[in-house]
Amino acid sequence: MAMWRGGGKVEGVDAADQPVHSERRTVRRRTVLLAALGGAAVVVPAAVLVVGGSTGSRIGRLRVLQGHAGWVDSVAFSPDGKTLASGSEDHTVRLWDVDSGRTVGVLTGHAAKVNWVTFSPDSKILATGSDDKTVRLWPTAGGDAAAHTRTLTFDEQVSSVVFSPDGKTLAVSGGALGRKMLRLRDMATGTTTTPTLTGYIDSDIGSLAFSRDGTRLATGGGDGGVVWDVGTGLATATLTNGGTWVAFGPDGKTLATGSPDVVSLWQVTTGPPDHVRATHITLHGEGPFVTFNPKGKTFATASESTARIWDMATGHLLATLTGHTGYILSLAFSPDGKTLATGSQDQTVRLWR
């Protein structure tokens, strides 16, 4: 049944359980007629291709979240796993209850598209970055979020925002048309921290990721991936064949980079000096988007309108998730590793379980 709440619509599709076999590929397509309260019936097709895998894992449920009026550029789960945030080119941020799929809040105030959403480690703050050259810090613990938000202003469009693991520092990147920006802001004061990150920045930076211990920051941009020492502010490793998208694995040592045609996994050994070496896993024809399951056994990629889940140890394909009618622009695993969220040009968010 589809339900309307707070201007958003959620449609649930339960796919039939099916075992996974290493040599057999099965496509299960279902079409479910969904009745919306006060609205017309909607027909939603869904397809899940499950392949490989020796664990017998299953993709058993799909939920489609509708309400945005523009592309969904970013999705993020709160650390407690109860809330999903989505940022869109309609200039808004939506908050969804993960269990029910209902909209529980719509945050307005950005004057341009929202490129990034991320929660603080304690779930108390949602940070959103936008093409309006601002980062907004929204309190999530009840009350009027819009009335209590803080706004950080920058000189360039903001493409990526991420908290350090201890929540004390906010890393912000961006730029456009060859201009670049990389800043670390102190969460207590809102000022730029020292030392500043200097060195290898030749193009705008599209994504950021802190290592688990917070000592390293990875950046992805047009010139590849870069690893920074947060303590010294210096670039310690460069991946010229890296990508525009970066993600650290839960072990703090595995770094994924994604470009429009390849996703690679790297092992990062901190120094001095830092050393980065390629692993045996390189996926051609994938990317640029990549994220790790926080439980450490799988990772997911997105290419065009399809998401895929891979075995982190072997690089074997475990599942292919189809159904979006536009390119996927973001993806994120829930903290328990059981749900993958994808945001798309088709203006929807899908939750795969």
Beta strands, then each sheet from edge to edge (+ up, - down):
strand 1: 3-5
strand 2: 8-14
strand 3: 26-34
strand 4: 42-50
strand 5: 61-66
strand 6: 72-77
strand 7: 83-88
strand 8: 93-97
strand 9: 103-107
strand 10: 114-119
strand 11: 125-130
strand 12: 134-139
strand 13: 150-153
strand 14: 158-163
strand 15: 169-174
strand 16: 181-186
strand 17: 205-210
strand 18: 216-221
strand 19: 224-229
strand 20: 234-239
strand 21: 245-248
strand 22: 254-259
strand 23: 262-269
strand 24: 275-284
strand 25: 289-292
strand 26: 298-303
strand 27: 306-311
strand 28: 317-322
strand 29: 328-333
strand 30: 340-344
strand 31: 348-352
sheet 1: 1+ 2- 5+ 31- 30+ 29-
sheet 2: 3+ 4- 28+ 27- 26+ 25-
sheet 3: 6+ 7- 8+ 9-
sheet 4: 10+ 11- 12+ 13-
sheet 5: 14+ 15- 16+
sheet 6: 17+ 18- 19+ 20-
sheet 7: 21+ 22- 23+ 24-
end
